[in-house]
Amino acid sequence: MTRIFNFSAGPSMLPEAVLQQAKDELLDWRGSGMSVMEMSHRGKQFSSIATELEADLRTLMGVPENYRVLFLQGGASAQFSFIPQNLLGEKTKACYVKTGAWSEKAIKDAKPYCDVIVSANSEGSNFTTIPELASWEIDPEAAYLHYTSNETIHGVEFNTTPDAKGLPLVCDMSSNILSRSIDVNEFGLIYAGSQKNMGAAGVTVVIVRDDLLGKCSKFVPLVFNYAEQVKNQSMLNTPTTYSWYLMGLVLKWVQTQGGVESMEQRNIAKSVKLYQAIDNSTLYRNPVEIVSRSRMNVPFILANEALDKEFLTAAEAAGLNELKGHRSVGGMRASIYNAMPESGIDALISFMQEFERTH
Ligand SMILES: *Cc1c(COP(=O)(O)O)cnc(C)c1O
């Protein structure tokens, strides 16, 4: 068996130890005589998996008592429209910060439900910057301020948590959750899909402060009504049980690695190394302003676009896969989430240097 270094943006690489454990437990989960896939979600075995999952996420992220943790379906994309429907209440406006493709989608999906105020917009720089926080126009009448902490496609990441000037801060953390320490107290709501830093596709984590619950529009299906799901431990209907289990394994793995702070140190080391290699070359270039470069998604452009195809073919032959950039920005992109080992970065850098030398 050979495993590649998988630089996919998501679904993405998982820790090998997690896959091994899932394999070992596939037919018989801890003496239960059945697979997690076969368990009733109401049974005692799965209940223990669910309880531990929430407890581990709370510990890793330091989720305070006055926040509820939900595990929902529909991906982060479903939340783009269910966030305004759950949080607006009597309000008619919401503030959004536009920093790339994902925040753009969140805005598009919010528009049918409220007046979207674009508080800041970096489209003018082709989404290679984060607008200066002091310049953001925040309407005190808005229900919340939404931003995307890491723009997976453009490779732009916030290096601090913005000040929402008293509004509940809502954050799409899909592609950098658990990669850096944050203070959950600064947020009203955090959401993230599972398939980048937390496991297989199929679960969306929503962490929401108690006081924001209970304002949901009556037109929202109960399974997307946060207060209803809180009452039912995210099991109003059958959850994606196997994805919950896999997320549980990934969280245990993060714990064994030393927790989020330790992941952050490694992510700094890994990303600095790769950006340095890019900056020190004449063939490769990263377009993002230095302070806003993502530690998770590293886009780079070859000086000669005609070499793109050859680069990708040769990379794949070297066991370095999924380096093609998103169709909307072109070029290359290396997604280097928590599960990407430093040896994967080293292998990529060696390959890039050798490719540059021979071209
Ligand atoms: C991947 C991603 C999404 C969409 O996730 P889905 O599970 O496909 O809905 C949303 N936001 C960000 C920042 C992402 O990286």
The ligand as a Tripos MOL2 file, in Angstrom:
@<TRIPOS>MOLECULE
LIG
   15    15     1     0     0
SMALL
NO_CHARGES

@<TRIPOS>ATOM
      1 C1        -15.7490   24.1060    1.9180 C.3       1 LIG1
      2 C2        -16.2740   25.3700    2.4520 C.ar      1 LIG1
      3 C3        -17.6580   25.6320    2.5210 C.ar      1 LIG1
      4 C4        -18.7110   24.7140    1.9450 C.3       1 LIG1
      5 O1        -18.8110   23.5030    2.5570 O.3       1 LIG1
      6 P1        -19.9140   22.4700    2.0610 P.3       1 LIG1
      7 O2        -19.7820   21.3490    3.0200 O.co2     1 LIG1
      8 O3        -19.5480   22.0580    0.6630 O.co2     1 LIG1
      9 O4        -21.2240   23.1300    2.1190 O.co2     1 LIG1
     10 C5        -18.0680   26.8200    3.0820 C.ar      1 LIG1
     11 N1        -17.1910   27.7080    3.5620 N.ar      1 LIG1
     12 C6        -15.8560   27.4950    3.5120 C.ar      1 LIG1
     13 C7        -14.9190   28.5210    4.0670 C.3       1 LIG1
     14 C8        -15.3590   26.3190    2.9530 C.ar      1 LIG1
     15 O5        -14.0390   26.1080    2.9090 O.3       1 LIG1
@<TRIPOS>BOND
     1     1     2 1
     2     2     3 ar
     3     2    14 ar
     4     3     4 1
     5     3    10 ar
     6     4     5 1
     7     5     6 1
     8     6     7 2
     9     6     8 1
    10     6     9 1
    11    10    11 ar
    12    11    12 ar
    13    12    13 1
    14    12    14 ar
    15    14    15 1
@<TRIPOS>SUBSTRUCTURE
     1 LIG1         1 GROUP 0 **** ****
